[in-house]
Amino acid sequence: MTDITRRDVMAGAGGLALAALVSESARAADPDRKLGYAIVGLGTYGLGVIIPQFVNCQHSRLAAVVSGDADKAKRVAAQYGLPDSAIYNYSNFDTIRDNPDVDIVYVCLPNSMHADFTIRAAKAGKHVMCEKPMAVSVAECEAMIAACKKADRKLMIGYRCHFEAYNLEAIRLTRSGAIGTPRYFRSEHGFVQGDPSKWRLKRALSGGGSLMDIGIYALNASRYMTGEEPVAVYTHEYTDRSDPRFHEVEDRIEFELEFPSGIIGSCMSMYSANQNHILMMGDKGRVEMEPATAYRGNRMWTGRNGRQDEVTPPPGPGSTQWAGQLDHLVDCIRQNKEPITGGEEGLRDMRLIEAIYRSAREKRRIVL
């Protein structure tokens, strides 16, 4: 009988782990292999928006689905030709570590579940794409970043507008000096949220109201359009608490941002009116988008005093903004570079969100 020592066992385990890492790296580096995404959450966005986008990707593919609804997961898997082994639920999700077809986990769940599944995915050895807002607190964002760094996995936040042609052209025009020195930024984002039973109106799941949902577009746009980080914020909230939709979360929240260069940003998010608008004004002109961050149909104008010239931008980095986003993370994994919307980007927005809510509670200007 062979005498196997503890050192032999540990050496063997270490060798297996190293072999697994080498094998994984080889699979990811193969330029002919599309990297596989597991979509966690088969709700409106995960199922209705993200999954159909893989046909537009050059380097990404659907490899697995994760859902609390077994019947739905089976239907989706069958529709997209996935085997039963590519179907997971929230309880057995951690076994995804054993699936070599899954390289990346895309978390499309209610906000309060983002941190848990991001951390679990990193521990399972998978790279992570997580929807915005990144989490429901700064502490959760920091834990997500730490978990991915510890596991040596990439973390990217799903800020699709960083890959959308109109927004990219608006940034370019602003940076090029086409509107002169930027002086004022404005953005209103909102839609009518009509069903009180929706998870977005439950604080335990959403972490907040319109700001944590549609308001993230106005907030993030203020930063990518100015290219600066705010130094102070002042907030007003307008919520009818007698409305059953708003027993737990805010409706309208207006926040003014002060930037180091002197630019003033005026933003509003709302659940009781429809709007999708971005305006950047300089001392020589303006660039304006309405709709600005829609899934389709965005429009842009430039002019000195108004909407004088309509602009059609050049194509974005992908065939669609989502394909550009999905393939960007693949490129970052293969090139070992950081995503342009990595975890730090989500953390910066969450720090601002906490300051905005604090300003609303305390009814005062908050210096950042």
Sequence and secondary structure as in RCSB ss.txt:
>XXXX:A:sequence
MTDITRRDVMAGAGGLALAALVSESARAADPDRKLGYAIVGLGTYGLGVIIPQFVNCQHSRLAAVVSGDADKAKR
VAAQYGLPDSAIYNYSNFDTIRDNPDVDIVYVCLPNSMHADFTIRAAKAGKHVMCEKPMAVSVAECEAMIAACKK
ADRKLMIGYRCHFEAYNLEAIRLTRSGAIGTPRYFRSEHGFVQGDPSKWRLKRALSGGGSLMDIGIYALNASRYM
TGEEPVAVYTHEYTDRSDPRFHEVEDRIEFELEFPSGIIGSCMSMYSANQNHILMMGDKGRVEMEPATAYRGNRM
WTGRNGRQDEVTPPPGPGSTQWAGQLDHLVDCIRQNKEPITGGEEGLRDMRLIEAIYRSAREKRRIVL
>XXXX:A:secstr
     HHHHHHHHHHHHHHHHHHHHHHHH TTS EEEEEE  SHHIIIIIGGGGGG SSEEEEEEE S HHHHHH
HHHHTT  GGGEE SSSGGGGGG TT  EEEE S GGGHHHHHHHHHHTT EEEE SS  SSHHHHHHHHHHHHH
TT  EEE  GGGG HHHHHHHHHHHHTTT SEEEEEEEEE     TTSGGG HHHHSSSGGGTTHHHHHHHHHHH
H S  SEEEEEEE  TTSGGGSSS SEEEEEEE TTS EEEEEEESSS EEEEEEEESS EEEESS S SS   E
EEESSSS EEE     SSSSHHHHHHHHHHHHHHHT   TTBHHHHHHHHHHHHHHHHHHHHTS EE 
